[in-house]
Amino acid sequence: MTAFFKLHSGLDREGPGHPDEIAWAVEQVGASGAARMLDAGSGPGGDVPALRTAMPGATILAVDSHAPFIDDLNARFADDPQVTGQAADIMTAQGPFDFIWCAGAIYFVGVTEALSGWRAALAPGGAIAFSQACLFRPDPPAAVDTLFEGYPVTDEAGIKAQVAAAGYDLLATRPVSDAAWEAYFQPMETRIAALRPDADPALNAVLDDAETELATWRAHRRDFGYLLCVVRPA
Ligand SMILES: C[S@@+](CC[C@H](N)C(=O)[O-])C[C@H]1O[C@@H](n2cnc3c(N)ncnc32)[C@H](O)[C@@H]1O
């Protein structure tokens, strides 16, 4: 197992998320109880329980390219016939879907590229909710620039332009909450503390990076974070 996955295995979630935000996103689209849902870039399925609660009648296809996350997810929801995990690329998931949920994964593909690619997989009237890294203030501190290492992170206006470029309407936005970030970072801190004493140099480097990420977010969380966006084809 690589050092990265020594840190990132066995955690309940792999990015920020909170049930209130999933409930909010579902409310924005008024999704029906019998919806077909895609959790794109699901990781180990941290959002699946809240998605099930928000849309109890829905079936969920959870897709992630990292097969061990999907193995964990399938074990976790083995008793739930409405949840299926699939190790695959998020852009190859076969629809139609009434609702695509994509938390912390769209940046791997690009907002415009992902929304354009998912258009054919959306059922008529279908909608997408995604979270994406966002600058909340202009001229972020150097630590934030360093964290993104050249990734073209933009502000809300920039994300709106990326949504429009894909031919979608932006229905609603809200910043991902501090509670959602802490739901990701606090278990990770516990894991870092447990792994540190026996870590080799490669693992120490991964643990250092994770500590930098969480310290940067805690110090500058009013400057940057994730923006949760709900969109629908125009
Ligand atoms: C930051 S994690 C978020 C995981 C989960 N949504 C959560 O909030 O806990 C991003 C996930 O996207 C997955 N991923 C990235 N690019 C992908 C792709 N092209 N196809 C499928 N999964 C991808 C990664 O393996 C990772 O599990």
Ligand as a Chemical Component Dictionary entry (heavy atoms), coordinates in Angstrom:
data_LIG
# 
_chem_comp.id                   LIG 
_chem_comp.type                 NON-POLYMER 
_chem_comp.pdbx_formal_charge   0 
_chem_comp.three_letter_code    LIG 
# 
loop_
_chem_comp_atom.comp_id 
_chem_comp_atom.atom_id 
_chem_comp_atom.alt_atom_id 
_chem_comp_atom.type_symbol 
_chem_comp_atom.charge 
_chem_comp_atom.model_Cartn_x 
_chem_comp_atom.model_Cartn_y 
_chem_comp_atom.model_Cartn_z 
_chem_comp_atom.pdbx_ordinal 
LIG C1  C1  C 0  -11.695 14.247 -2.204  1  
LIG S1  S1  S 1  -12.277 12.622 -2.477  2  
LIG C2  C2  C 0  -14.011 12.800 -2.081  3  
LIG C3  C3  C 0  -14.678 11.487 -1.775  4  
LIG C4  C4  C 0  -16.134 11.576 -1.314  5  
LIG N1  N1  N 0  -16.993 12.244 -2.265  6  
LIG C5  C5  C 0  -16.236 12.248 0.034   7  
LIG O1  O1  O 0  -16.663 13.407 0.084   8  
LIG O2  O2  O -1 -15.877 11.613 1.028   9  
LIG C6  C6  C 0  -12.305 12.518 -4.255  10 
LIG C7  C7  C 0  -12.606 11.116 -4.775  11 
LIG O3  O3  O 0  -12.741 11.176 -6.201  12 
LIG C8  C8  C 0  -12.160 9.997  -6.749  13 
LIG N2  N2  N 0  -11.848 10.305 -8.166  14 
LIG C9  C9  C 0  -11.040 11.264 -8.638  15 
LIG N3  N3  N 0  -11.076 11.286 -9.986  16 
LIG C10 C10 C 0  -11.923 10.303 -10.360 17 
LIG C11 C11 C 0  -12.385 9.828  -11.624 18 
LIG N4  N4  N 0  -11.998 10.398 -12.771 19 
LIG N5  N5  N 0  -13.262 8.816  -11.635 20 
LIG C12 C12 C 0  -13.676 8.232  -10.475 21 
LIG N6  N6  N 0  -13.298 8.659  -9.257  22 
LIG C13 C13 C 0  -12.418 9.676  -9.198  23 
LIG C14 C14 C 0  -10.969 9.712  -5.856  24 
LIG O4  O4  O 0  -10.575 8.362  -5.935  25 
LIG C15 C15 C 0  -11.514 10.100 -4.490  26 
LIG O5  O5  O 0  -12.101 9.000  -3.824  27 
# 
loop_
_chem_comp_bond.comp_id 
_chem_comp_bond.atom_id_1 
_chem_comp_bond.atom_id_2 
_chem_comp_bond.value_order 
_chem_comp_bond.pdbx_ordinal 
LIG C1  S1  SING 1  
LIG S1  C2  SING 2  
LIG S1  C6  SING 3  
LIG C2  C3  SING 4  
LIG C3  C4  SING 5  
LIG C4  N1  SING 6  
LIG C4  C5  SING 7  
LIG C5  O1  DOUB 8  
LIG C5  O2  SING 9  
LIG C6  C7  SING 10 
LIG C7  O3  SING 11 
LIG C7  C15 SING 12 
LIG O3  C8  SING 13 
LIG C8  N2  SING 14 
LIG C8  C14 SING 15 
LIG N2  C9  SING 16 
LIG N2  C13 SING 17 
LIG C9  N3  DOUB 18 
LIG N3  C10 SING 19 
LIG C10 C11 SING 20 
LIG C10 C13 DOUB 21 
LIG C11 N4  SING 22 
LIG C11 N5  DOUB 23 
LIG N5  C12 SING 24 
LIG C12 N6  DOUB 25 
LIG N6  C13 SING 26 
LIG C14 O4  SING 27 
LIG C14 C15 SING 28 
LIG C15 O5  SING 29 
# 
